[in-house]
Amino acid sequence: MNSLREIKATCCYCGVGCGVIVQTDGQRVTNVRGDPDHPANHGRLCTKGSTLHLSADPVIRQQARALHPELRLQRGLPREQASWDVTMDFLARRCADVLRRHGPDSIGFYISGQLLTEDYYVFNKLAKGLLGTNNIDTNSRLCMSSAVAGYKQTLGADAPPACYEDVDHADLIFIAGSNTAYAHPVLYRRIEEARRRHPQLRVIVADPRRTDTAREADLFLPILPGTDVALFNGMLHICLWEDLLDTRFIAEHTEGFDALRQTLREYTPQHVARVCGIREEDLLQAARWFGGSKAALSLYCQGLNQSASGTAKNAALINLHLATGQIGKPGAGPFSLTGQPNAMGGREVGGMANLLSGHRDLANPAHREEVARLWGVDSVPATPGKTAVEMFEAVRAGEIKVLWIACTNPAQSMPDQNLVREALQKAELVIVQEAYRGTATVPYADVLLPATTWSEKEGTVTNSERRITRFRPVLEKPGQARHDWEIVVDFARRMEGLLGRARSLFPYENVEQIWNEHRETTRGRDLDITGLSYAVLERDGPQQWPYPEGAAGGRKRLYEDGVFPTPGGRARFVDTVYRPVAEPADARYPFRLTTGRLRDQWHGMSRTGTVAQLFAHTPEPAVLLAPADMERRFLADGDLVHVTTRRGSQILPARASEDIRAGQAFIAMHWGEEYLSGRSNSGEPSYGVNALTTSAYCPDSRQPELKHAAARILRAELPARLLVFGWADPAQALALQAALRPLMRRFAYASCTLFGRDRAGVLFRAADDIAPPPALLQEIEHAFGIAGPEVLRYDDARRGNARRLLLREGKLAAVALCGDTSAEHWLKEYLENEQPVAALGRLLLMPTARAPRGFRARGRIVCNCFNVSETEIAEALAAHDAAGGTPGSALAALQTGLKCGTNCGSCIPELKKIALVQRPAKAAA
């Protein structure tokens, strides 16, 4: 038996950058826990991070991973397995040919904030240094580019000035456009802890939805989508009027305030309250708290960034900090929370279409000269590169012939999926460099390059607070997978041979050599890390930049001396003007559709979607609507509706939510066609949530408006229902799900997700206007193994109902319900809990399959760590009340009795909601 060892690494999910200690036997990851010595998380992990070992399980790796190169020599033919030599020779020859015939800008690279800094660096050098194109952009364009532009316009450099420690020193935390409790849960635990230690700490949350984050705020501002600039300008107007500005800081350390002052005159409290849809007294309170605070810290994310006015939103919030002097001191500053684990690292190496290494600007001739000299090339191209949306538009238009996609899934994550898929079909050559073969983008690949992922890679990442973490691989590369940097370097050297270059730009033999070159590009820059090395990171642990040569350590917070990296050393106010959303609601599309995150899933779910228990909290896709909108349309929970925008339509179950304002709708961003599909109104396939979103983008940052679209919501009359669920062989669960995906498009609506905990099951749900053909129904049943003598069968042809129950050893193994699916709620629990069904007898095959007497549904899982359900929480609260417990002790009683909320803590806001909000309301009723 192999002995266990432990290796320090970093979580591969959000930008908090949590340290993890990975336990391995050399063949698999046996467990993970938070690293108590890592300054980003001090041992904490969220539900996603604490299940990382499950996503790295060998059984899942074998099913989910791309394990060998695949090559399609002609469109219309399937890809075939090929050797690395054959594949890379093919790529080099094709790209050299396209380069010769159409020039360097006929090639585009779309990469990812999930790459390591070293991977990012060689991709950027390949495009801009060797091939001579700036057509390299990243999915960070979809999440952080407005923050980049906002920082540069105001402070002079793309550098978050605050750090996580500032949470502990703040008197006020202003969270805008971020459901931190879901998107950055470990940082939110730190906020909760700070509030316990400092009862005077106030929290303001501005968000269109009453999220778990908003529910716990001292002041909640339920602004209308897209009105952030008006809100921030209105708060600054009040601070100006009530003499809450830091006039000395403005005079000594800023410029441009006079122009902004004139604009602010129009943002009176009455006007702003009306535009934002909030109470005037709440606006006044927010401004007074912010302006009167000794230390105000802002935390913000996609609600500000993913907008056609994203840069203005960022700049308006930073204006508020500059005018009140809330920057460059403990507990204060505008702190952009990165969405991806290494979006910061990608920005550092210039891995975007408008950037160069070391935070240099592509538009600056001196910066291009510096980088060319550092790289040893004649020049860096001056022509601006295509940003994310522009790149896919250029591919569709035939301007870009070759598209290389690495570590990202644009056929799920990009807005306006019709545009994206038309582009992928139009390209002469699509290269997908990917660890997971089941993403929606992989079928479009002419070349599939298998890459390593978390637990296998080596290098560095930078988190939201500018902290660089070094980690080593835990497992060997699976199959024939290669590291991303190795793939790029191999291709680059072959291209150099075809282009006749004598001296290679890519002499690297390991990641440390790449990092050392990147380090040199930062010398003298705002992010100078010339004092760091792999050895220092190994010895001293994660470090923040800047960390110049000769320094004793990195810098916690920036601009403490009031000097900014602008030509004059002063921060700049931006004259921000509120502009309505790019696509306002109207009579034809009356709903404001927003998107956002789930607690236990991450991005396109290529990794979290392989772990069955992460579906427990939110098992299936849905559109959330206000109860009033549900009543007005005579909709009950679970009724199917058409959600239609100007780009497409997707059918979804509707669910009532008290957190949604009337006239608004919410769909989680994660549901792509891998899990949600069907046919649109026109009969074309629907592609999940991003079939609906708009590709309108901010003119400054080119970040698309993924957060808002005008939508129409109508009942979907689909009487024919189908539900099939069952356990799968561990080695076949993901394969079964993948096999069902093509069948989803045969229905008007279909979803396919996982369930289970110690074992994995697959759930397939579909609806249509007519019953599915018998052959299709049989194909789906057989995929679940529902065949043979172990199947109980009930058929009612007159009513169109059918029931199939696969029994193994007296327990349910799989269930198929066609027509009447009302038995789902108890049959699924019997299956999940592996309860014997022999005692139920004929009840299983009655015309109406009623639940057994005394059956109580567990309900939704609230605590994923300890598998605690709503029913168990309700029973524990009832017992607490019966024993004379007080409302104030209810949460502690739940944590003591059920353990919920005592591990990762992600469920604590919801536990508080159940214990302190929902229960008293029910008691009063």
Helices and strands as residue ranges (DSSP letters): E 5-10, E 19-24, E 29-34, G 49-51, H 52-55, H 58-64, E 70-71, E 80-81, H 84-102, G 104-106, E 107-111, H 117-125, I 126-131, E 136-138, G 139-142, H 145-154, H 166-169, E 172-176, H 180-183, H 185-197, E 202-206, H 212-215, E 219-221, H 228-241, H 247-253, E 254-255, H 257-264, H 269-276, H 280-292, E 296-300, H 302-305, H 310-324, E 333-336, H 343-348, E 355-356, E 360-361, H 365-375, H 388-396, E 402-406, H 410-413, H 417-426, E 429-434, G 442-444, E 447-450, E 459-462, E 467-471, H 484-499, H 511-521, H 534-540, E 543-544, E 571-572, E 591-596, G 608-610, G 612-615, E 623-625, H 627-632, E 640-644, E 649-656, E 664-668, E 676-677, G 689-691, E 709-715, E 720-727, H 733-744, E 749-755, E 761-768, H 774-783, E 791-796, E 801-808, E 811-818, H 824-832, G 838-845, E 861-863, E 868-869, H 870-882, G 887-889, H 890-898, H 908-912, I 913-918, H 919-924
